[in-house]
């Protein structure tokens, strides 16, 4: 088998593999309003999930603010330094 024949076989395999995705992309490109609607619904779902997660942090759940984590780390560091100096 020569280079030209191998290249032709490879292109056939690539076309067979990616063909369905190409068809779907053309369908979506023909209906941008549908794509936009799907994206909006996904954004609404993500926003609702994010709000629930943020509410956990506001109630003292396992999600703390970055500022609180820094304050706790600084306090811990100061306690360890003081304890080391007392020894």
C-alpha positions, 0 to 999 in steps of 0.5 A, a space after each residue: 500500500 502506498 502513501 496515497 492509498 493510506 491517506 485515502 483510507 485514513 480520510 475515510 476513517 476520519 469522515 466516518 468517525 466525525 461525520 455524525 458530529 459534523 451533521 449535528 453541528 450543521 443542524 445547530 448552526 441552522 437554528 441559533 435560537 435553539 442553541 441560545 435557549 439551551 445555553 440560557 437554561 443551562 445558565 439558569 440551572 448553574 446560577 441556582 446551584 451556585 446560589 445554593 452553594 453560596 447559601 451554605 457558606 453564609 450559614 457557616 457550612 463547610 464553605 468559608 469565605 477566603 477572608 475568614 480562612 486567612 484570619 484563622 490561618 493568621 491566628 493559628 500562626 500567631 498562637 504557634 509563634 507565641 507558644 514557641 516563644 514561651 518554651 
